[in-house]
Amino acid sequence: MLNNDINNMYLSMGIEKKVYDFGEKILESLEERFKKIDKVAEYNQLKVINAFQKNKVADVHFNGSSGYGYNDIGRDTLEKVYADVFNTEAALVRPQITCGTHALAIALAANVRPGDEILYVSGKPYDTLEEVIGIRDSINSLKEWNVSYNQVDLKEDGSFDFDGIKEAINENTKLIGIQRSKGYQTRKTLSVESIGEVISFIKSINKDLIIMIDNCYGEFVQVNEPSDFGADMVVGSLIKNPGGGLAPIGGYIAGTKACIERCAYRLTSPGLGAEVGATIGTNLSFYQGLFLAPTVVASALKSAIFAANIYEELGFKVVPNKSEERYDIIQAVEFGRADALIKFCEGIQAAAPVDSFATPEPWDMPGYDSQVIMAAGTFISGASIELSADGPIKEPYAVYFQGGLTWQHGKFGILKSLQSLVDAKIVNI
């Protein structure tokens, strides 16, 4: 009886029976993988609870501060919780960090000086960092401050080029950047184990090099984080994985005490550092979002795997493929044509609880070198831990799907994207 009710509900919400049945057939093969995801979530949930209990989190910590934010015990305790979750000496978790790019910009600028070199060993970083570094000219870029940049690309199989890294490191190299996730590329995401190997290799060359990991989209996907393997800083956004869909803004930097102290002075000002910064009502959502994050990430992973299996079955190139291990929540699908990319995003938008009636269109988004289409009917504007999809309107016309606060919503979103492509006669089932 319930199955019939569910079928009828999908039908009433625009999912044809043939699309629903296709999805159900795909799901039959995913039961064991979903169980494994739930086990990882269980471990990470216990890790987060342990950090809460160790730091004696109480309801008084949910109160916010205003003005200068002096003596905000909720903020200070939350940063201790983050440091324990990420197994680091210290952390900076603030609503004043506006996004992931901002967090990365703080971490970079705080820990290099004129004449230093930043070396990325995972290839070119995400588009919005190009102007931060100065790969593309921008006001106040690190290039303007005489900080140079170099990169070592990953090998064709997606692994680190250890010989190339050793050759590239020189007397001016100060900070090594590693981007865990793929960004707007169709390369493999890096596992924490592979990151750990390259960290050990780099430290054997020069133990004083600062290693920063762009951890966006990777938190809680595995049972370890790059900081467990010796990274000096791990950096991310609170409107992605660790915010659990509740954080309304913010970013985090967790790492060594020396690195985090410099980041705090960069975020506020010399002499003030981490002592100031009002939380203005965000503490509760930051704590509760972190508490929910492991299970929210598990839902997003299930949605990504479901998408990979559906679109690979239909003949599209997907990265990761349907059977590969997952190291972040992003699923890329290469369509090879702009109209398919756009129709996919229209389907995701139509599945949203918020702004489902809107039609996403490509636009000239700041920080990108081509038009970008984004579908995100989210409770928190731009939150990519919520069901969302985006992609640049350029070859290979790949869409990047991520998020899903619940697996059930992620499933509906993927079926809605497929229905959109079927209706446009781009895909036949």
C-alpha positions, 0 to 999 in steps of 0.5 A, spaced: 500 500 500 505 504 501 509 503 495 503 505 491 502 511 495 509 513 494 509 511 486 503 516 486 506 521 489 512 521 485 507 521 479 503 527 482 510 531 482 512 530 475 516 523 475 513 519 470 513 511 471 518 509 466 523 514 470 521 512 477 522 505 475 529 506 472 531 509 478 528 503 482 532 498 478 538 502 479 537 502 487 537 495 487 544 494 486 546 500 491 544 497 498 551 494 500 554 501 498 549 505 502 550 501 508 558 502 508 556 510 508 552 509 514 558 506 518 562 511 516 557 516 518 556 512 525 564 513 526 564 520 524 558 522 529 561 519 535 567 523 533 563 529 533 559 527 540 566 526 543 569 532 541 562 536 544 563 532 551 570 533 552 569 540 551 563 540 556 558 544 551 552 546 554 546 551 552 550 557 555 555 556 549 549 557 544 548 565 546 551 570 541 555 576 542 555 583 539 560 589 539 567 586 539 565 579 541 570 579 547 569 573 552 564 569 547 565 563 550 560 559 545 565 561 540 571 559 543 569 553 545 566 551 538 573 552 536 576 547 541 571 542 538 573 543 531 580 543 533 578 536 536 574 534 531 580 535 526 585 533 530 589 539 530 592 544 535 587 550 534 581 552 530 578 559 527 571 558 526 567 565 524 561 568 521 566 573 519 569 568 514 564 569 508 565 563 504 570 558 502 574 562 498 575 567 503 577 562 508 583 560 503 585 567 502 586 568 509 590 562 510 594 563 504 595 571 506 597 570 513 602 565 512 606 567 506 610 574 506 613 578 500 618 574 496 615 567 498 612 562 493 606 558 493 606 551 490 600 547 488 601 540 487 594 538 485 594 542 479 591 549 478 586 551 484 579 552 483 577 558 479 575 563 484 582 562 487 586 564 481 584 572 482 586 571 490 593 568 488 594 572 481 594 567 476 588 572 473 590 579 475 585 582 481 586 588 485 590 586 492 592 579 489 598 575 492 601 577 486 601 584 487 604 583 494 610 579 490 608 572 492 609 568 486 606 562 484 607 555 481 604 548 480 605 541 479 600 538 475 597 531 477 599 525 473 594 522 468 592 517 472 590 522 478 596 521 482 601 526 485 607 527 481 612 526 486 618 527 482 615 533 479 614 536 486 621 534 489 624 538 483 619 544 484 620 545 491 626 551 492 629 556 497 623 561 496 617 555 497 614 557 503 607 554 502 604 548 499 597 548 497 593 541 495 586 541 493 582 535 495 576 536 491 576 537 483 573 543 482 570 545 475 575 539 473 573 532 471 579 529 475 579 524 481 578 527 488 584 526 492 583 521 498 586 523 505 591 517 504 594 519 498 594 526 501 597 523 507 603 520 503 604 526 499 605 530 506 610 525 508 614 526 502 614 534 502 616 534 510 621 529 508 624 534 503 623 540 508 619 539 514 618 547 515 614 548 509 607 549 511 602 544 507 595 547 507 589 543 504 583 546 501 578 541 504 571 543 501 566 538 500 571 532 503 569 533 510 566 527 514 566 523 507 572 518 510 573 517 517 580 521 517 581 528 515 588 531 512 590 534 518 590 527 521 596 525 516 600 532 518 597 537 514 598 544 517 592 547 515 585 544 513 580 549 510 573 549 508 566 553 508 560 552 513 555 552 508 558 546 505 559 539 509 561 541 516 555 546 517 550 541 516 545 545 512 544 549 518 550 554 518 547 561 515 554 563 513 562 562 515 568 558 514 573 554 518 581 554 518 584 548 523 591 547 524 597 548 528 597 554 533 602 558 529 598 558 523 591 559 526 594 565 530 597 568 524 590 567 520 586 570 526 591 576 526 589 576 518 582 576 519 581 581 524 587 586 525 594 585 528 594 586 536 587 583 536 587 576 533 582 571 535 580 575 541 574 579 537 569 577 533 562 577 535 557 571 533 551 575 533 546 569 533 550 564 529 553 559 535 547 555 536 546 553 528 554 552 528 554 547 533 547 544 531 550 544 524 556 540 526 552 535 530 548 533 524 554 534 519 556 526 519 549 524 517 547 530 512 554 528 508 552 521 508 545 523 505 549 527 500 554 521 498 548 517 497 545 522 492 552 522 488 552 515 488 545 514 485 546 520 480 553 516 478 549 510 477 544 513 473 548 517 468 553 512 467 548 507 465 545 512 460 552 512 457 555 519 459 562 519 462 561 520 470 567 522 475 567 518 479 564 513 476 559 508 478 563 504 482 569 508 485 570 510 492 568 517 494 572 522 497 568 528 496 560 529 495 561 532 488 558 528 482 561 530 475 557 528 469 560 530 462 554 532 457 558 534 451 553 539 450 550 546 453 543 544 452 543 538 456 547 541 462 542 547 462 536 541 462 539 538 468 540 544 472 533 546 471 530 539 473 534 540 480 531 547 481 524 544 480 526 539 485 527 544 490 523 546 496 525 553 495 524 557 489 522 551 485 518 555 480 524 559 478 528 557 472 536 557 472 540 561 467 547 562 465 550 568 467 557 572 468 558 570 475 564 574 479 570 570 479 569 565 473 572 566 466 565 563 463 558 563 464 556 559 469 549 556 471 547 554 478 541 551 480 540 551 488 533 552 491 536 552 498 534 555 505 541 558 506 543 562 499 548 558 495 549 552 500 552 547 496 551 541 502 544 542 500 541 539 493 544 543 488 548 543 481 552 548 477 557 548 471 561 552 467 558 553 460 564 551 456 567 544 454 566 539 456 559 541 458 560 538 465 555 539 471 557 538 478 552 535 482 552 536 490 549 536 496 542 533 499 540 534 506 536 528 506 537 522 501 530 522 500 530 529 497 537 527 493 533 521 490 527 526 488 532 531 485 536 526 481 529 523 478 527 530 476 533 532 473 533 525 469 525 527 467 527 534 465 532 531 460 527 525 458 522 531 456 527 535 452 528 528 448 536 529 450 535 522 453 531 516 452 529 510 457 
